[in-house]
Amino acid sequence: MSLALTLEGAQVLRPGGPDAAALAIAGGVVTEAPAGRAVDLSGYMVLPGIVDIHGDGFERHVAPRRGAMKDMGGGIMACAAEMATSGITTGILAQFFSWEGGLRGPEFSRAMLEVLGDVRGRAEVDLRVQLRLETHLLDLYAEFESLVDGFGVDYVVFNDHLPHDRLAAGKRPARLAGTALKSRRSPEALLTLMQEMHARRGEVPGAVGALAARLAARGVRLGSHDDQSARDRAEWRARGCRIAEFPETLEAAEAARAGGDGIVLGAPNVMRGGSHKGNASALDLIALGLCDALASDYHYPSLWRAALFLERAGVLDLAGAWALVSEGPARLLGLDDRGTLEPGRRADFVVLERGCDRLVATFAGGRVAWMAGGVAARFMG
């Protein structure tokens, strides 16, 4: 059940910056008037709960080793627990629908959606899903669309991970054997499939445009992944894809900003100081104002650490840096009931120990999602 509490003595991060005014919660939302029992949080900071707009770190929980997928529900619950320890109160699980197979294959996508529907009500974190369609799976568009409809998926992103340059040159793709093993195909069978999809690339723009139009008409939010140029972004915008995930170049990011599109960058990229693939640096793009939201991508703890790093490095003030992991992603997702600690918003917040900047508690919808250390004694009285 949600708690009624008035948090006193803490620095509370509100849209205008930190202040010392008390924060009250009741009925799962932030309230204007004091509520319930007073809790002294002197020495701590309270910040809005983190909204993770794109994370695929859950794959490690549902399949800790290849073939070890016996308890997907337990894995998703373990993932939700890890999210809570990282301050994430809303987590978007980025599930592939891809020719890559295994955890990214169509069969796994359906199984994951079924299990998520069964367990999400038991998780303190608000678990949601993004389906990522590999655009060259032309023969499976109908199956993908049925999953979106059948499971009420409201966020779809389009990917293209085919190594077109190598295929066009008649070369074997890198890591072919490893990808084939994951997809339960022989390297030769996978190569043939990739060559067939590459050969039909001329059909993709029309097919993906028609699919995007149908999804958008049903209110599904759409995005593209790894845009490389202004032309890429313009084409995806014309299809109704108004979120640019991880643009790979400054040109693509500038085109997204000029077109009024949302820009999502990776928090691990911030912490690394650059892309592990040699793409545009998230730090540089953020400094240029070319970011609306940070995503955990493959590492959940990177979100809160990246926000604090940006503030310490002088790239943004704390309110601006934290907005990239709270208000920004909530806005892109259309979740106007969360992201800031304003009256009427969901009581999603994290508690940070000042001085050492240690995350010590996470509340989602006014309920304890995770708590550790001395702060527990404050809440327990």
N, C-alpha and C positions, 0 to 999 in steps of 0.2 A: 504494500500500500504506500501511497505517497505521503510524505511527512509535512507537517506544518512547523516551520522554524523561522526565527529571525536571526540572521547572522550579523553579529556586531563586531566592531574592532578591526575588521579586515579592510584591505584596499580592494575595492570592487571595480573591475574593468567594465565601464559602460561606454557607449558609442563615442562620447566626448573625451574619454580617457579615464584613468583611475581616480576614484574618490573614496572617502571614508564613510559615506552614508551607508546605513544598514541595508541589507538585502533580505526581503521577506518572501517566503514561498508557502503556498498552501494549495491543495487540490491539484497538484502537479504543475502549477504555473507560478510565475513571479507575481507578487501582489504589491499594491501600493501601501496598504496599512500593515503594521506589525502583525505577525501571526504566530500562534503556538509558543513554543519554548524558545527563549533566547540562548544563543550559543556564542560564546566569546571566541572569536577567531583572530585575536591580536597576534601579529607576527606572520599572518598568512595573507595570500592574495586569492581572490575569487574571480574566475574568468569564465566567459561563455563556453559551453560544451562544444567539442570539436565535431564538425560535420565532414566526414571523409567522403569526398565525391567519387573516388575511384581507388579501390584497393583489391589486389589479387593475392595478398598474403594469406588468405584463407586456404589456398591450395595446400600449404604446408600442414594445415591441421586436418584436412579431410583425407589427405594421402601422405602421411609422414615418410613413407617409402613407396617405391613403385609397386603398384598392385595392392597396397595396404589401404583399402577403402571399405573396410567392413562396418564401420560405425560413422557414417557421414554426419548423422545428427549430433553425435557427441563431438565430432570435430568442429562443427559449426558453433556449438555452444562454447567450446574451448576458445575458438576464435573470438567470440563475443567477449569472453573474459579478458583476453589479451587486449582487445580494443579498449575495454574499460580501464585497464591499467595504463593505457596511453592517452586517456582523456577523451576518447571518441565516444560520443553519445548517439550519433547517427552514422551508421556505416553502410556504404554502398558496395556490395560485393560485385566485382567486375568479372562476370562469367563469360568465357569465350563460347562461341558457336563456330567451330573451326575445323578445317581439314587436318589440323595438326593432331587430332585425336586425343585419346587419354582423357586427362582432366579438362581438355579443351574441346572435346568432341561433342557432337549433337546428342549422343546417348547420355553422356554425363550431364549435359546441360539440363535435360529433362529431369533426371534423377535429382540433381541439386535443387531445382525449383520445387520439386515435390517435397523434399526433406525440409527445405527452408520454410515452406508453408506450414509444416508440422511443428517446427521448433521455435519460430520467431516469437511467438507469444510467450515463451518461457524465458527469453533473454531480456535482460534489463536494457541493453543497448537496442536502439531502433534499427533493425536490420532490414535493408532493402537491396534491390538487385539492379544491375545494369547488364543487359545482354549485348555482347560484342560480336557482330556478324562479320565474318570474313567474306568480302564482297564477291569473290570469285566462285563461291559455292552456289552457282546459279541453279542447279537442279534441286537444291534444298531450301529455296526461298519460301516455298509454301509451308514446309515443316517449321521453319523459323517463325514465320508469321503466326502459325497456330500456337506456338509456345507463348509468344507475346500476348495473344488474345486470351489463351486459356489460363494463364497465370497472372494476368493483369499487370504485366511489365510496363512501366511507364517511362523507361529511359533506355534508349538504344544508341549504340555507337558503332560506326562502320570502320572496319580495319582492312588493310591489305598487307599481309605479311609474306606474300609470294616474292621470291628473289628474282624479279623479272630480268634484271641485267644479266645474271648468270644463265638463266634459262634462254634468253634471247641469243646469248653467245654460244649456246650448246654445251655449257659447262655444268658439272654437277654442283648443286647447292652445297654450301658449307654445312657441316653437322648433319648431313643427310641420314647417316646411320642412326644417330641418336634420336632424331625426330621420328624416323621410321619405327624404332623400338617403342617409343611412346604411343604411336598411332596403331601399333600392332599390325604393321605391314612390313613387307620386305623392302629394303632400300630401292629395289628395282620397281616394285609396285607403286611406292610413294612417288618416285621420280616420274613415272608414267602419268600418275594423277596430276602432279604439279605441271607437267608439260601440257596436259589436256586443258587444265584451267587457264594456263597462260595463253594457249592458242585461242581461247574464247574471250580474251580480254576486250575485244571490240563490242561484245554484247553487254558488258557490265554497266556502262554509264546509263543506258536506257532502262535496264532492269532495276538498278539500284535507285534510279530516280522515281520510277513508278512505285516501288516498295516504300520509299521514304514518303511519298505523297499519301499513300494509304495510311501509313502509321501516323503521320502528322494530322490527318483528318480525324483520327481517333484520339487525339490529344497526347500522343507519345512524344516525349522530349527527345530530340535527336542531336547527335554530335559526330564529329569526325576525329580520327586519331592520326597523329604524326603527319600533319600537313607540312609540305616541304616548300611551298611557294605561294605567292599571292593568287596565282591562278587556281591552285588546289582549293584555297579557302573560298574563293569566289564561286567555284563550282559547287562546293558543299553548302554554302550559304543559299545558293539558288534552289537547292533541294530541301531547304528548311532545316539544315543542321547548323544551329546557332551556337554550339559549344565546340571550341577547338581544343582538343586534348593534346597536350605535349607537342605543340608546334616545334618542328625541328630547326627552323631558321628564324632569324630576325625578320626577314621579309614576310614570312607567313604570319608571325605574331603581329607585326605592324598592320598587315592587311585585316586581321581579325579585329584589332582595335578600331581601325578606320571604318569597318563595317558594322560596328556595334555588337560584335559577337563576344561571348564569354571565353576567357582564356584560362585553361587549367595547366599548371606546371607541377612537376614532381618535387615533393619535399626531400627525397633522397638526393636529388640533383643539387638542391641548395646545400645540404650537409656535405656532399662530396666536393663542392666548389665547381662542379661542372657535370655534364652528361657522361655516363659511362660509355656511350656510343659516339661521343665526339660531336653531338648536336649542340645547339645554342645553349648557353649557360643560363640556368634559371635565375641565378643571382643578377646577371646582366639584364635580363628581361624585366625582373622585378624593379630594379633600379630605374629602368626606363618607363615604369608604369604600365608594363605589358603583362599583367597577371591579375586575375580576379579571384583565383582559388588555388590552393595547394592541395595535392592529393598524396596519400601515403604510398601509392603505387605498389611496391612490394615490401614496404617496411613501416608498420604502424607507428612505432615510437618517433619516427622522423618528423611527424607533423608538429607536435608541440615544441620539439627541440628546434626545428627550423624557424618557427615563429619567434622564439626567444633569441635565436642567433641573429635574425634580421634586425631585431631591436638593438641588441648589443653592438652589432657592427655599424649601427647608424644608418642603415639602409632605409628603415621606416621607424616611426615611433611605435610604441607598444600597441596602441589601438589599431593602427594601420596594419601592423604585422599580424596581430591575432585575428583581425578581420579576414585574412586570407585563409584561415582554417575554421572560421565560424560563420560570420555573416555572409562572406563572399560565396562560399559553396552553397549555403542555404538559399541565397537569392538565385543562383543559377539553376538550382533544382526546383524552384518555385515553392520552397518550404518557408512560407512567411510567418510561421508560428514559432520559429526558433532562430538561433544565430546571435542574438543579443540578449542582455539581461534587462529588458524593459518590461514593465507591468503588462500582463496578459500573455507574454511569451512562455513557452515551455520552460519548466525549471530544470534546464540542462546546464550544468556548470561543473567546473573543476576547481580544486583547491590546490594552490601551490605554496610550498613552504618558502617564505622569503629568506634571502640570505644565501641559501644553497640551491634555490630554484628546483626543488624536488617536488614532483607531482605526487600528492598524497591522498587524494580522494576524487571520485567522480560520481556525480548524481545525474540520473537520466529520468526526466519526467517527475522530478521530486522524490525519486527513490534512490537508495544507495546502490550504485553499480559496483563500486570498489572503494576500499579504504584501507590505509596502512599507517603504521607508526603512531606517534603521539597525538595526531589530530583526532584519532578515534576516541580518546578520553574526553576531548572537548565535546564531541557530539553525544557521547553516552552520559555526560554529566558526572 
